Amino acid sequence: MLLNKADRCADECGDVAARVAEVERIAMGTPVAALSALTGHGVEALDSFLVAGQTVVLLGSSGVGKSTLLNLLLGRERQAVGTVRKGDSRGRHTTTARELFALPGGALLIDTPGLRELQLWDAAEGVEQAFADIEELAAQCRFHDCRHNGEPGCAVSAAMAAGQLDPARLENLRKLEREQGFLRRKIDPSAQQKEKQKNKVLHRGVRQMYERREKDGGRR
């Protein structure tokens, strides 16, 4: 993962190393490097990836500096670059199609148009690997169906309380799980039906619980 525009970070974001450490805590196991495509600072972090015969693709939102980085690696102004809007710091599309470039060292680099969003697709195994630390903690919870919302014996909640797990990381996992569930129901009608049935059972249980409470209150 590349954090571009490090030359601006000292003025706008504070310490560059602190920003890298912040991203590393969220993207555990993923190499993170800060660089400046404008000045060339830190670009040596790409050396281990841009080897002869290797194909690499640049992915990111418009305005993050993909085309500027490509021009730096090519050693010439090959791709048009644009500025970001002052109002929301968003970039304008300057690259309109995917294009493959041969770099001087023999690596191949694909430049892509700016992405508006990324979606998961059948990535359950990848999510488990990316959040292996939470999966390991969850295996230590007292209840196998623990939702990590303060249940008794929840190892995940205990790790967050002890400062050993960033709550934002758990929220990221939940967000990906919700997205996976949505896509699964979208492409699999049977999964959609199962989800509806599950919600019916849940709502029926909640309704029955309130009915019992009302009856118990009336007896008093």
C-alpha positions as CSV (number, residue, x, y, z in Angstrom):
1,M,0.0,0.0,0.0
2,L,1.5,3.3,-1.1
3,L,0.8,6.6,0.7
4,N,1.6,9.2,-1.9
5,K,2.2,13.0,-1.5
6,A,4.5,12.5,1.5
7,D,6.0,15.9,0.6
8,R,2.7,17.6,1.7
9,C,2.2,15.5,4.8
10,A,4.6,17.4,7.0
11,D,2.5,20.6,6.5
12,E,-1.0,19.1,6.3
13,C,-0.9,15.7,8.1
14,G,1.9,15.9,10.7
15,D,4.6,13.2,11.0
16,V,4.8,10.9,8.0
17,A,6.0,8.0,10.1
18,A,3.0,8.3,12.4
19,R,0.6,8.2,9.4
20,V,2.4,5.0,8.1
21,A,2.1,3.4,11.5
22,E,-1.6,4.3,11.7
23,V,-2.3,2.5,8.3
24,E,-0.1,-0.5,9.3
25,R,-2.3,-1.0,12.4
26,I,-5.4,-1.2,10.2
27,A,-3.9,-3.1,7.3
28,M,-2.0,-5.7,9.3
29,G,0.4,-7.8,7.2
30,T,0.3,-5.5,4.2
31,P,3.5,-3.6,3.4
32,V,3.0,0.2,3.7
33,A,5.3,2.8,2.3
34,A,5.1,6.6,2.1
35,L,6.5,8.3,-1.0
36,S,6.3,11.4,-3.1
37,A,5.7,10.9,-6.8
38,L,6.4,14.6,-7.3
39,T,9.9,14.6,-5.7
40,G,10.8,10.9,-6.0
41,H,11.3,10.6,-2.3
42,G,10.7,7.0,-1.0
43,V,10.1,5.6,-4.5
44,E,12.8,3.0,-3.8
45,A,10.2,1.1,-1.8
46,L,8.9,-0.1,-5.1
47,D,12.1,-1.8,-6.2
48,S,11.2,-5.2,-4.8
49,F,7.9,-5.2,-6.8
50,L,9.1,-3.7,-10.1
51,V,11.4,-6.5,-11.2
52,A,11.9,-7.7,-14.7
53,G,9.0,-9.9,-16.0
54,Q,6.7,-8.8,-13.2
55,T,3.3,-7.1,-13.9
56,V,2.0,-4.5,-11.4
57,V,-1.2,-2.5,-11.5
58,L,-1.8,0.9,-9.8
59,L,-5.2,1.2,-8.1
60,G,-6.5,4.3,-6.4
61,S,-9.0,7.2,-6.4
62,S,-8.6,10.0,-8.9
63,G,-6.1,12.6,-7.8
64,V,-3.9,10.3,-5.6
65,G,-1.0,10.6,-8.1
66,K,-1.0,7.3,-10.0
67,S,-0.2,8.9,-13.4
68,T,2.5,11.2,-11.7
69,L,4.1,8.1,-10.2
70,L,4.0,6.3,-13.6
71,N,5.7,9.3,-15.3
72,L,8.4,9.3,-12.6
73,L,9.1,5.6,-13.1
74,L,9.1,6.0,-16.9
75,G,11.5,8.9,-16.7
76,R,9.3,11.0,-19.0
77,E,6.0,12.8,-19.1
78,R,3.9,10.0,-20.7
79,Q,0.6,10.3,-18.9
80,A,-1.4,13.5,-18.5
81,V,-1.8,14.6,-14.9
82,G,-4.4,16.9,-13.3
83,T,-5.0,18.9,-10.1
84,V,-7.4,18.1,-7.2
85,R,-10.4,20.3,-6.4
86,K,-9.8,22.7,-3.5
87,G,-13.3,22.2,-2.1
88,D,-13.1,18.4,-1.4
89,S,-9.6,17.4,-2.4
90,R,-11.0,15.0,-5.0
91,G,-9.2,14.5,-8.3
92,R,-10.5,14.8,-11.9
93,H,-10.2,11.8,-14.2
94,T,-7.2,12.3,-16.5
95,T,-6.6,8.6,-17.2
96,T,-9.7,7.3,-19.1
97,A,-8.6,3.7,-19.9
98,R,-6.3,1.0,-18.6
99,E,-2.9,1.0,-20.3
100,L,0.1,-1.2,-20.0
101,F,3.6,0.3,-19.9
102,A,7.1,-1.3,-20.1
103,L,9.4,0.3,-17.4
104,P,13.1,0.7,-18.0
105,G,14.0,-2.1,-15.6
106,G,11.8,-4.7,-17.5
107,A,8.7,-4.6,-15.2
108,L,5.3,-4.0,-16.7
109,L,3.0,-1.4,-15.1
110,I,-0.7,-1.0,-15.7
111,D,-2.2,2.5,-15.1
112,T,-5.9,2.6,-14.5
113,P,-8.7,5.3,-14.3
114,G,-9.5,6.5,-10.8
115,L,-11.7,4.1,-8.8
116,R,-14.9,5.3,-7.2
117,E,-15.3,2.2,-5.0
118,L,-14.0,-1.3,-4.5
119,Q,-16.3,-4.3,-3.8
120,L,-15.6,-7.7,-2.5
121,W,-16.5,-10.7,-4.6
122,D,-16.4,-14.2,-3.1
123,A,-13.6,-13.2,-0.8
124,A,-14.5,-15.0,2.5
125,E,-11.1,-16.7,2.7
126,G,-9.2,-13.6,1.9
127,V,-11.1,-11.7,4.7
128,E,-10.3,-14.4,7.2
129,Q,-6.6,-14.2,6.3
130,A,-6.5,-10.4,6.4
131,F,-8.2,-10.4,9.9
132,A,-6.4,-13.5,11.2
133,D,-5.7,-11.7,14.5
134,I,-9.4,-11.2,15.2
135,E,-10.2,-14.8,14.1
136,E,-7.7,-16.1,16.6
137,L,-9.2,-14.0,19.4
138,A,-12.7,-15.0,18.5
139,A,-11.8,-18.7,18.8
140,Q,-11.1,-17.9,22.5
141,C,-14.5,-16.4,23.2
142,R,-16.8,-18.3,25.6
143,F,-19.6,-18.6,23.1
144,H,-19.0,-19.8,19.6
145,D,-21.6,-17.4,18.2
146,C,-20.2,-14.4,20.1
147,R,-20.9,-11.0,18.4
148,H,-18.1,-9.2,20.3
149,N,-20.5,-6.6,21.7
150,G,-19.6,-7.0,25.4
151,E,-20.8,-10.6,25.9
152,P,-19.4,-12.4,28.9
153,G,-16.1,-14.1,28.2
154,C,-15.6,-12.2,24.9
155,A,-11.8,-12.4,24.1
156,V,-12.2,-9.8,21.4
157,S,-13.8,-7.2,23.7
158,A,-11.1,-7.9,26.3
159,A,-8.4,-7.3,23.8
160,M,-9.9,-4.0,22.8
161,A,-10.3,-3.0,26.5
162,A,-6.6,-3.8,27.1
163,G,-5.5,-1.7,24.1
164,Q,-4.3,-4.8,22.2
165,L,-6.8,-4.5,19.4
166,D,-7.9,-1.3,17.6
167,P,-11.7,-1.1,17.7
168,A,-11.6,0.4,14.2
169,R,-10.1,-2.9,12.9
170,L,-13.1,-4.8,14.2
171,E,-15.5,-2.3,12.6
172,N,-13.7,-2.7,9.3
173,L,-14.2,-6.5,9.6
174,R,-17.9,-6.0,10.3
175,K,-18.2,-3.7,7.3
176,L,-16.6,-6.2,5.0
177,E,-18.8,-9.0,6.4
178,R,-21.9,-6.9,5.8
179,E,-20.8,-6.3,2.2
180,Q,-20.1,-9.9,1.7
181,G,-23.6,-10.8,3.0
182,F,-25.2,-8.3,0.7
183,L,-23.4,-9.6,-2.4
184,R,-24.1,-13.2,-1.5
185,R,-27.8,-12.5,-1.2
186,K,-27.7,-10.5,-4.5
187,I,-26.3,-13.4,-6.5
188,D,-27.9,-16.3,-4.6
189,P,-31.7,-16.3,-4.2
190,S,-31.6,-19.1,-1.7
191,A,-29.2,-17.1,0.5
192,Q,-31.7,-14.2,0.3
193,Q,-34.5,-16.4,1.3
194,K,-32.5,-17.8,4.3
195,E,-31.8,-14.2,5.4
196,K,-35.5,-13.3,5.3
197,Q,-36.3,-16.4,7.3
198,K,-33.6,-15.6,9.8
199,N,-35.0,-12.1,10.3
200,K,-38.5,-13.4,10.7
201,V,-37.4,-15.8,13.5
202,L,-35.5,-12.9,15.2
203,H,-38.4,-10.5,15.0
204,R,-40.8,-13.2,16.3
205,G,-38.4,-13.9,19.3
206,V,-38.2,-10.2,20.1
207,R,-42.0,-9.8,19.9
208,Q,-42.6,-12.8,22.2
209,M,-40.1,-11.5,24.7
210,Y,-42.0,-8.2,25.0
211,E,-45.3,-10.1,25.2
212,R,-43.9,-12.1,28.2
213,R,-42.7,-9.0,29.9
214,E,-46.1,-7.4,29.5
215,K,-47.8,-10.4,31.0
216,D,-45.4,-10.6,33.9
217,G,-45.9,-6.9,34.6
218,G,-49.7,-7.3,34.6
219,R,-49.4,-10.1,37.3
220,R,-47.5,-7.7,39.6
